[in-house]
Amino acid sequence: MPSVLSSNLCFPFLPGLWPGPEFAPAFKEAIESLGSGADNPLLTALGGGFYPADTPLTVSLLEVEEQAELLVIRVGVFYEVLLAGCACGDEPQAQSRYDEIEARLNRADGTLMLRASV
């Protein structure tokens, strides 16, 4: 079972946009607005033990599966992490990363659970 990355997110406006053309850009903006670096719970969870860089993340919707109570959304996340002590003078070095996650959007209230993809 995939691990839960974040479960306390709520975007009540998103379910009303499905299945229209406004859904994808609004979803992308909602996830990208979570912030950057350690302020973003998604990046902190995805970092794999690395410290998330204070740079914006980029989100790409890959697939949406419509279920009775949920929209199950496969999402690609592009972001950077800091590798401490890997460069000259022990300066942290940024490394680009990509992960896929599963977002489960409750169609009734807009609560969103983010899970690591298997």
C-alpha positions in Angstrom: 0.0 0.0 0.0 1.4 3.4 -0.9 2.5 5.6 2.0 0.5 8.8 2.7 2.5 11.9 2.0 -0.1 14.5 3.1 -3.7 14.2 4.2 -4.8 17.5 5.6 -5.2 19.4 2.4 -8.5 20.9 1.3 -9.4 22.5 -2.0 -13.2 22.8 -1.9 -13.4 24.6 -5.3 -11.7 21.7 -7.3 -14.5 19.1 -7.5 -16.9 21.7 -9.1 -14.4 22.2 -11.9 -14.3 18.6 -12.9 -14.6 17.5 -15.8 -14.2 21.0 -17.4 -11.1 22.5 -19.0 -10.5 24.6 -15.9 -9.8 21.6 -13.7 -6.2 20.7 -14.8 -4.8 24.3 -14.5 -6.6 24.8 -11.1 -5.3 21.5 -9.7 -1.8 22.3 -10.9 -1.9 25.7 -9.3 -3.3 24.4 -6.0 -0.5 21.9 -5.6 2.2 24.3 -6.7 0.9 26.9 -4.2 1.8 24.6 -1.3 5.1 26.5 -1.2 8.7 25.6 -1.6 11.4 24.0 0.4 10.7 22.8 4.0 7.4 24.8 4.1 5.9 22.3 1.6 4.8 19.1 3.3 4.7 17.3 0.0 8.4 18.2 -0.8 9.5 17.3 2.7 7.9 13.8 2.4 9.2 13.2 -1.1 12.8 14.4 -0.4 14.0 10.9 0.4 16.1 12.1 3.4 17.4 15.2 1.5 16.5 18.7 2.4 14.1 20.2 -0.2 15.6 23.2 -2.0 13.8 26.6 -1.7 12.8 26.5 -5.4 9.3 26.1 -6.8 8.0 22.7 -7.8 6.3 22.0 -11.1 3.4 19.7 -11.3 2.1 17.7 -14.3 -1.2 15.9 -14.4 -0.6 12.5 -16.0 -4.0 10.7 -15.6 -7.4 11.2 -13.9 -9.5 8.2 -13.0 -13.1 9.1 -12.1 -14.7 7.1 -9.3 -18.0 7.5 -7.6 -16.7 9.4 -4.5 -13.1 10.3 -5.6 -11.0 11.6 -8.5 -7.8 9.5 -8.5 -5.1 11.7 -10.1 -1.7 10.5 -11.1 0.7 13.5 -10.8 4.3 14.0 -11.8 6.3 16.3 -9.5 9.5 18.0 -10.6 11.5 19.6 -7.7 15.0 20.1 -6.3 16.7 18.8 -3.2 19.9 19.9 -1.5 22.8 17.5 -1.1 24.8 18.7 1.8 28.6 18.5 1.8 28.8 17.2 -1.8 30.5 20.1 -3.5 33.8 22.0 -3.0 34.0 23.6 0.4 31.0 21.5 1.6 28.6 23.9 0.0 25.2 22.3 -0.6 24.4 21.3 -4.1 21.0 21.3 -5.7 19.8 18.2 -7.5 16.7 17.9 -9.7 14.3 15.1 -8.8 11.1 13.7 -10.3 8.5 11.6 -8.5 5.0 10.4 -9.3 2.3 10.6 -6.7 -1.3 9.7 -6.4 -3.8 12.4 -5.4 -7.2 11.3 -4.2 -9.6 14.2 -4.3 -12.9 13.7 -2.5 -15.6 14.8 -4.8 -18.0 15.9 -2.0 -15.8 18.2 0.0 -12.5 18.8 -1.8 -10.2 17.1 0.7 -7.1 15.8 -0.9 -4.8 13.0 0.2 -1.5 12.7 -1.5 0.2 9.2 -1.6 3.4 7.9 -3.0 2.9 5.9 -6.2 3.9 2.3 -6.2 
